[in-house]
């Protein structure tokens, strides 16, 4: 089962990025090409029946599986990055963190009005970054088709914050 493989491979890092946090580090997964392929295929399988025109991945770990998922789905990939990292004209969305605010952005021509966008990231926690990404998608006139994550931290209730934007949320391993 893919969930067991992921949980056996993910590394817990205590007190990162701040005391009291147990960080779920997916980088050990990247050492196993077969598991990477299984993860990409499992995400695609959970998306069967969801109409997707574009996969948008959130910096930076959303870039690890997002492009492979887009290729498997035969759709383009769009990066959503931290402010100041994209070279062309952008639109921005700020959001609150536990310790301040952050801003993400996307190229202003990254999406077309009416496109259905799958937003991908490695992990769903509180949902703040993903909600901000959803707002960027909508600012460009596109629609959020759904969300995909390798891991969801269900005890933080991030999934509930996503329901106003799209009903389809898939993750492969839940904590």
Secondary structure as UniProt FT lines:
FT   HELIX           2..9
FT   STRAND          11..14
FT   TURN            19..20
FT   STRAND          22..25
FT   HELIX           27..31
FT   HELIX           33..46
FT   TURN            47..49
FT   STRAND          54..58
FT   TURN            59..61
FT   HELIX           62..73
FT   STRAND          76..82
FT   TURN            83..84
FT   STRAND          90..97
FT   TURN            98..99
FT   STRAND          100..107
FT   TURN            108..109
FT   TURN            113..114
FT   STRAND          116..124
FT   HELIX           128..139
FT   TURN            140..141
FT   STRAND          143..152
FT   HELIX           154..156
FT   HELIX           158..162
FT   TURN            163..165
FT   STRAND          169..174
//
